């Protein structure tokens, strides 16, 4: 169970990291700036 939770958290973290990198690479990919601020903070 500990290993499954660790893998799941790693996948969620990697997904959020990709969203942040994608937003920084392209200008205003997300239509709502509030959504980007929620992910970052």
PQR file of N, CA, C, O and H, with PARSE charges and radii, in Angstrom:
ATOM      1  N   UNK A   1       0.832  -1.196   0.000 -0.4000 1.5000
ATOM      2  CA  UNK A   1       0.000   0.000   0.000 -0.0000 2.0000
ATOM      3  C   UNK A   1       0.877   1.260   0.000  0.5500 1.7000
ATOM      4  O   UNK A   1       0.568   2.239  -0.679 -0.5500 1.4000
ATOM      5  N   UNK A   2       1.955   1.224   0.756 -0.4000 1.5000
ATOM      6  CA  UNK A   2       2.864   2.364   0.801 -0.0000 2.0000
ATOM      7  C   UNK A   2       3.493   2.603  -0.569  0.5500 1.7000
ATOM      8  O   UNK A   2       3.634   3.747  -1.000 -0.5500 1.4000
ATOM      9  H   UNK A   2       2.206   0.429   1.308  0.4000 1.0000
ATOM     10  N   UNK A   3       3.864   1.534  -1.245 -0.4000 1.5000
ATOM     11  CA  UNK A   3       4.485   1.645  -2.570 -0.0000 2.0000
ATOM     12  C   UNK A   3       3.480   2.183  -3.585  0.5500 1.7000
ATOM     13  O   UNK A   3       3.837   3.019  -4.415 -0.5500 1.4000
ATOM     14  H   UNK A   3       3.749   0.604  -0.895  0.4000 1.0000
ATOM     15  N   UNK A   4       2.241   1.723  -3.537 -0.4000 1.5000
ATOM     16  CA  UNK A   4       1.209   2.183  -4.463 -0.0000 2.0000
ATOM     17  C   UNK A   4       0.946   3.667  -4.253  0.5500 1.7000
ATOM     18  O   UNK A   4       0.828   4.415  -5.223 -0.5500 1.4000
ATOM     19  H   UNK A   4       1.951   1.044  -2.863  0.4000 1.0000
ATOM     20  N   UNK A   5       0.853   4.102  -3.000 -0.4000 1.5000
ATOM     21  CA  UNK A   5       0.627   5.516  -2.708 -0.0000 2.0000
ATOM     22  C   UNK A   5       1.797   6.372  -3.191  0.5500 1.7000
ATOM     23  O   UNK A   5       1.593   7.467  -3.714 -0.5500 1.4000
ATOM     24  H   UNK A   5       0.949   3.493  -2.212  0.4000 1.0000
ATOM     25  N   UNK A   6       3.005   5.881  -3.018 -0.4000 1.5000
ATOM     26  CA  UNK A   6       4.191   6.604  -3.476 -0.0000 2.0000
ATOM     27  C   UNK A   6       4.211   6.760  -4.989  0.5500 1.7000
ATOM     28  O   UNK A   6       4.539   7.829  -5.502 -0.5500 1.4000
ATOM     29  H   UNK A   6       3.171   4.991  -2.593  0.4000 1.0000
ATOM     30  N   UNK A   7       3.863   5.703  -5.700 -0.4000 1.5000
ATOM     31  CA  UNK A   7       3.819   5.765  -7.166 -0.0000 2.0000
ATOM     32  C   UNK A   7       2.716   6.712  -7.620  0.5500 1.7000
ATOM     33  O   UNK A   7       2.909   7.489  -8.555 -0.5500 1.4000
ATOM     34  H   UNK A   7       3.596   4.834  -5.283  0.4000 1.0000
ATOM     35  N   UNK A   8       1.560   6.650  -6.963 -0.4000 1.5000
ATOM     36  CA  UNK A   8       0.448   7.521  -7.334 -0.0000 2.0000
ATOM     37  C   UNK A   8       0.814   8.991  -7.119  0.5500 1.7000
ATOM     38  O   UNK A   8       0.539   9.828  -7.979 -0.5500 1.4000
ATOM     39  H   UNK A   8       1.403   6.019  -6.204  0.4000 1.0000
ATOM     40  N   UNK A   9       1.425   9.308  -5.989 -0.4000 1.5000
ATOM     41  CA  UNK A   9       1.826  10.693  -5.716 -0.0000 2.0000
ATOM     42  C   UNK A   9       2.889  11.160  -6.704  0.5500 1.7000
ATOM     43  O   UNK A   9       2.892  12.322  -7.112 -0.5500 1.4000
ATOM     44  H   UNK A   9       1.649   8.628  -5.291  0.4000 1.0000
ATOM     45  N   UNK A  10       3.785  10.264  -7.087 -0.4000 1.5000
ATOM     46  CA  UNK A  10       4.794  10.613  -8.084 -0.0000 2.0000
ATOM     47  C   UNK A  10       4.181  10.932  -9.437  0.5500 1.7000
ATOM     48  O   UNK A  10       4.625  11.853 -10.123 -0.5500 1.4000
ATOM     49  H   UNK A  10       3.782   9.321  -6.755  0.4000 1.0000
ATOM     50  N   UNK A  11       3.165  10.176  -9.821 -0.4000 1.5000
ATOM     51  CA  UNK A  11       2.500  10.430 -11.098 -0.0000 2.0000
ATOM     52  C   UNK A  11       1.734  11.754 -11.070  0.5500 1.7000
ATOM     53  O   UNK A  11       1.752  12.504 -12.046 -0.5500 1.4000
ATOM     54  H   UNK A  11       2.805   9.427  -9.264  0.4000 1.0000
ATOM     55  N   UNK A  12       1.067  12.039  -9.959 -0.4000 1.5000
ATOM     56  CA  UNK A  12       0.349  13.313  -9.837 -0.0000 2.0000
ATOM     57  C   UNK A  12       1.337  14.476  -9.872  0.5500 1.7000
ATOM     58  O   UNK A  12       1.089  15.478 -10.544 -0.5500 1.4000
ATOM     59  H   UNK A  12       1.052  11.430  -9.166  0.4000 1.0000
ATOM     60  N   UNK A  13       2.435  14.353  -9.166 -0.4000 1.5000
ATOM     61  CA  UNK A  13       3.457  15.403  -9.160 -0.0000 2.0000
ATOM     62  C   UNK A  13       4.078  15.614 -10.527  0.5500 1.7000
ATOM     63  O   UNK A  13       4.324  16.751 -10.931 -0.5500 1.4000
ATOM     64  H   UNK A  13       2.635  13.539  -8.620  0.4000 1.0000
ATOM     65  N   UNK A  14       4.334  14.525 -11.244 -0.4000 1.5000
ATOM     66  CA  UNK A  14       4.893  14.648 -12.592 -0.0000 2.0000
ATOM     67  C   UNK A  14       3.899  15.299 -13.542  0.5500 1.7000
ATOM     68  O   UNK A  14       4.284  16.097 -14.397 -0.5500 1.4000
ATOM     69  H   UNK A  14       4.133  13.602 -10.916  0.4000 1.0000
ATOM     70  N   UNK A  15       2.625  14.962 -13.395 -0.4000 1.5000
ATOM     71  CA  UNK A  15       1.603  15.580 -14.239 -0.0000 2.0000
ATOM     72  C   UNK A  15       1.485  17.076 -13.992  0.5500 1.7000
ATOM     73  O   UNK A  15       1.393  17.856 -14.940 -0.5500 1.4000
ATOM     74  H   UNK A  15       2.312  14.315 -12.701  0.4000 1.0000
ATOM     75  N   UNK A  16       1.486  17.481 -12.733 -0.4000 1.5000
ATOM     76  CA  UNK A  16       1.419  18.911 -12.419 -0.0000 2.0000
ATOM     77  C   UNK A  16       2.674  19.625 -12.911  0.5500 1.7000
ATOM     78  O   UNK A  16       2.601  20.757 -13.388 -0.5500 1.4000
ATOM     79  H   UNK A  16       1.560  16.848 -11.963  0.4000 1.0000
ATOM     80  N   UNK A  17       3.821  18.967 -12.795 -0.4000 1.5000
ATOM     81  CA  UNK A  17       5.058  19.556 -13.283 -0.0000 2.0000
ATOM     82  C   UNK A  17       5.010  19.772 -14.797  0.5500 1.7000
ATOM     83  O   UNK A  17       5.472  20.798 -15.296 -0.5500 1.4000
ATOM     84  H   UNK A  17       3.881  18.047 -12.407  0.4000 1.0000
ATOM     85  N   UNK A  18       4.454  18.809 -15.518 -0.4000 1.5000
ATOM     86  CA  UNK A  18       4.329  18.965 -16.965 -0.0000 2.0000
ATOM     87  C   UNK A  18       3.377  20.097 -17.322  0.5500 1.7000
ATOM     88  O   UNK A  18       3.630  20.834 -18.275 -0.5500 1.4000
ATOM     89  H   UNK A  18       4.078  17.975 -15.113  0.4000 1.0000
ATOM     90  N   UNK A  19       2.288  20.250 -16.576 -0.4000 1.5000
ATOM     91  CA  UNK A  19       1.369  21.362 -16.823 -0.0000 2.0000
ATOM     92  C   UNK A  19       2.054  22.710 -16.617  0.5500 1.7000
ATOM     93  O   UNK A  19       1.862  23.640 -17.401 -0.5500 1.4000
ATOM     94  H   UNK A  19       2.083  19.652 -15.802  0.4000 1.0000
ATOM     95  N   UNK A  20       2.847  22.807 -15.564 -0.4000 1.5000
ATOM     96  CA  UNK A  20       3.542  24.062 -15.289 -0.0000 2.0000
ATOM     97  C   UNK A  20       4.572  24.348 -16.379  0.5500 1.7000
ATOM     98  O   UNK A  20       4.674  25.480 -16.852 -0.5500 1.4000
ATOM     99  H   UNK A  20       3.002  22.052 -14.927  0.4000 1.0000
ATOM    100  N   UNK A  21       5.334  23.331 -16.779 -0.4000 1.5000
ATOM    101  CA  UNK A  21       6.331  23.534 -17.839 -0.0000 2.0000
ATOM    102  C   UNK A  21       5.676  23.894 -19.161  0.5500 1.7000
ATOM    103  O   UNK A  21       6.200  24.722 -19.905 -0.5500 1.4000
ATOM    104  H   UNK A  21       5.250  22.412 -16.394  0.4000 1.0000
ATOM    105  N   UNK A  22       4.544  23.287 -19.460 -0.4000 1.5000
ATOM    106  CA  UNK A  22       3.837  23.577 -20.696 -0.0000 2.0000
ATOM    107  C   UNK A  22       3.323  25.016 -20.689  0.5500 1.7000
ATOM    108  O   UNK A  22       3.379  25.704 -21.709 -0.5500 1.4000
ATOM    109  H   UNK A  22       4.118  22.614 -18.855  0.4000 1.0000
ATOM    110  N   UNK A  23       2.827  25.464 -19.548 -0.4000 1.5000
ATOM    111  CA  UNK A  23       2.331  26.842 -19.435 -0.0000 2.0000
ATOM    112  C   UNK A  23       3.480  27.841 -19.580  0.5500 1.7000
ATOM    113  O   UNK A  23       3.313  28.883 -20.214 -0.5500 1.4000
ATOM    114  H   UNK A  23       2.782  24.906 -18.720  0.4000 1.0000
ATOM    115  N   UNK A  24       4.631  27.538 -19.005 -0.4000 1.5000
ATOM    116  CA  UNK A  24       5.759  28.458 -19.103 -0.0000 2.0000
ATOM    117  C   UNK A  24       6.355  28.474 -20.513  0.5500 1.7000
ATOM    118  O   UNK A  24       6.927  29.481 -20.930 -0.5500 1.4000
ATOM    119  H   UNK A  24       4.767  26.692 -18.490  0.4000 1.0000
ATOM    120  N   UNK A  25       6.227  27.378 -21.240 -0.4000 1.5000
ATOM    121  CA  UNK A  25       6.760  27.308 -22.597 -0.0000 2.0000
ATOM    122  C   UNK A  25       5.892  28.022 -23.619  0.5500 1.7000
ATOM    123  O   UNK A  25       6.403  28.627 -24.562 -0.5500 1.4000
ATOM    124  H   UNK A  25       5.763  26.560 -20.901  0.4000 1.0000
ATOM    125  N   UNK A  26       4.597  27.953 -23.433 -0.4000 1.5000
ATOM    126  CA  UNK A  26       3.646  28.601 -24.346 -0.0000 2.0000
ATOM    127  C   UNK A  26       2.924  29.701 -23.580  0.5500 1.7000
ATOM    128  O   UNK A  26       2.684  29.581 -22.379 -0.5500 1.4000
ATOM    129  H   UNK A  26       4.182  27.463 -22.667  0.4000 1.0000
ATOM    130  N   UNK A  27       2.587  30.753 -24.273 -0.4000 1.5000
ATOM    131  CA  UNK A  27       1.918  31.867 -23.611 -0.0000 2.0000
ATOM    132  C   UNK A  27       0.420  31.608 -23.522  0.5500 1.7000
ATOM    133  O   UNK A  27      -0.236  31.332 -24.526 -0.5500 1.4000
ATOM    134  H   UNK A  27       2.782  30.850 -25.249  0.4000 1.0000
ATOM    135  N   UNK A  28      -0.097  31.698 -22.333 -0.4000 1.5000
ATOM    136  CA  UNK A  28      -1.514  31.563 -21.981 -0.0000 2.0000
ATOM    137  C   UNK A  28      -2.181  30.346 -22.606  0.5500 1.7000
ATOM    138  O   UNK A  28      -3.157  30.460 -23.348 -0.5500 1.4000
ATOM    139  H   UNK A  28       0.437  31.922 -21.518  0.4000 1.0000
ATOM    140  N   UNK A  29      -1.633  29.183 -22.290 -0.4000 1.5000
ATOM    141  CA  UNK A  29      -2.247  27.926 -22.728 -0.0000 2.0000
ATOM    142  C   UNK A  29      -3.564  27.723 -21.994  0.5500 1.7000
ATOM    143  O   UNK A  29      -4.567  27.344 -22.597 -0.5500 1.4000
ATOM    144  H   UNK A  29      -0.840  29.090 -21.687  0.4000 1.0000
ATOM    145  N   UNK A  30      -3.556  27.976 -20.687 -0.4000 1.5000
ATOM    146  CA  UNK A  30      -4.776  27.875 -19.908 -0.0000 2.0000
ATOM    147  C   UNK A  30      -5.558  29.175 -20.079  0.5500 1.7000
ATOM    148  O   UNK A  30      -4.990  30.263 -19.982 -0.5500 1.4000
ATOM    149  H   UNK A  30      -2.740  28.284 -20.197  0.4000 1.0000
ATOM    150  N   UNK A  31      -6.834  29.065 -20.329 -0.4000 1.5000
ATOM    151  CA  UNK A  31      -7.637  30.267 -20.524 -0.0000 2.0000
ATOM    152  C   UNK A  31      -7.870  31.005 -19.215  0.5500 1.7000
ATOM    153  O   UNK A  31      -8.112  32.212 -19.222 -0.5500 1.4000
ATOM    154  H   UNK A  31      -7.296  28.182 -20.408  0.4000 1.0000
ATOM    155  N   UNK A  32      -7.801  30.302 -18.102 -0.4000 1.5000
ATOM    156  CA  UNK A  32      -8.057  30.917 -16.805 -0.0000 2.0000
ATOM    157  C   UNK A  32      -6.753  31.015 -16.016  0.5500 1.7000
ATOM    158  O   UNK A  32      -6.160  29.990 -15.679 -0.5500 1.4000
ATOM    159  H   UNK A  32      -7.605  29.322 -18.096  0.4000 1.0000
ATOM    160  N   UNK A  33      -6.301  32.224 -15.719 -0.4000 1.5000
ATOM    161  CA  UNK A  33      -5.063  32.404 -14.974 -0.0000 2.0000
ATOM    162  C   UNK A  33      -5.201  31.920 -13.534  0.5500 1.7000
ATOM    163  O   UNK A  33      -4.210  31.546 -12.906 -0.5500 1.4000
ATOM    164  H   UNK A  33      -6.783  33.056 -15.992  0.4000 1.0000
ATOM    165  N   UNK A  34      -6.409  31.925 -13.017 -0.4000 1.5000
ATOM    166  CA  UNK A  34      -6.635  31.445 -11.648 -0.0000 2.0000
ATOM    167  C   UNK A  34      -6.287  29.958 -11.531  0.5500 1.7000
ATOM    168  O   UNK A  34      -5.740  29.534 -10.512 -0.5500 1.4000
ATOM    169  H   UNK A  34      -7.214  32.229 -13.527  0.4000 1.0000
ATOM    170  N   UNK A  35      -6.595  29.163 -12.557 -0.4000 1.5000
ATOM    171  CA  UNK A  35      -6.280  27.736 -12.549 -0.0000 2.0000
ATOM    172  C   UNK A  35      -4.771  27.522 -12.462  0.5500 1.7000
ATOM    173  O   UNK A  35      -4.310  26.653 -11.723 -0.5500 1.4000
ATOM    174  H   UNK A  35      -7.039  29.507 -13.384  0.4000 1.0000
ATOM    175  N   UNK A  36      -4.003  28.308 -13.209 -0.4000 1.5000
ATOM    176  CA  UNK A  36      -2.540  28.190 -13.155 -0.0000 2.0000
ATOM    177  C   UNK A  36      -2.030  28.557 -11.763  0.5500 1.7000
ATOM    178  O   UNK A  36      -1.137  27.892 -11.238 -0.5500 1.4000
ATOM    179  H   UNK A  36      -4.378  29.014 -13.810  0.4000 1.0000
ATOM    180  N   UNK A  37      -2.589  29.611 -11.161 -0.4000 1.5000
ATOM    181  CA  UNK A  37      -2.166  29.998  -9.818 -0.0000 2.0000
ATOM    182  C   UNK A  37      -2.514  28.936  -8.788  0.5500 1.7000
ATOM    183  O   UNK A  37      -1.769  28.750  -7.826 -0.5500 1.4000
ATOM    184  H   UNK A  37      -3.315  30.151 -11.587  0.4000 1.0000
ATOM    185  N   UNK A  38      -3.615  28.243  -8.966 -0.4000 1.5000
ATOM    186  CA  UNK A  38      -3.990  27.169  -8.037 -0.0000 2.0000
ATOM    187  C   UNK A  38      -2.993  26.020  -8.134  0.5500 1.7000
ATOM    188  O   UNK A  38      -2.633  25.434  -7.113 -0.5500 1.4000
ATOM    189  H   UNK A  38      -4.219  28.394  -9.748  0.4000 1.0000
ATOM    190  N   UNK A  39      -2.542  25.687  -9.341 -0.4000 1.5000
ATOM    191  CA  UNK A  39      -1.585  24.597  -9.514 -0.0000 2.0000
ATOM    192  C   UNK A  39      -0.238  24.964  -8.905  0.5500 1.7000
ATOM    193  O   UNK A  39       0.386  24.139  -8.238 -0.5500 1.4000
ATOM    194  H   UNK A  39      -2.835  26.163 -10.170  0.4000 1.0000
ATOM    195  N   UNK A  40       0.213  26.193  -9.128 -0.4000 1.5000
ATOM    196  CA  UNK A  40       1.547  26.595  -8.692 -0.0000 2.0000
ATOM    197  C   UNK A  40       1.630  26.735  -7.181  0.5500 1.7000
ATOM    198  O   UNK A  40       2.635  26.361  -6.577 -0.5500 1.4000
ATOM    199  H   UNK A  40      -0.294  26.863  -9.670  0.4000 1.0000
ATOM    200  N   UNK A  41       0.580  27.271  -6.564 -0.4000 1.5000
ATOM    201  CA  UNK A  41       0.690  27.540  -5.126 -0.0000 2.0000
ATOM    202  C   UNK A  41       0.028  26.481  -4.297  0.5500 1.7000
ATOM    203  O   UNK A  41       0.034  26.564  -3.069 -0.5500 1.4000
ATOM    204  H   UNK A  41      -0.236  27.575  -7.054  0.4000 1.0000
TER
END
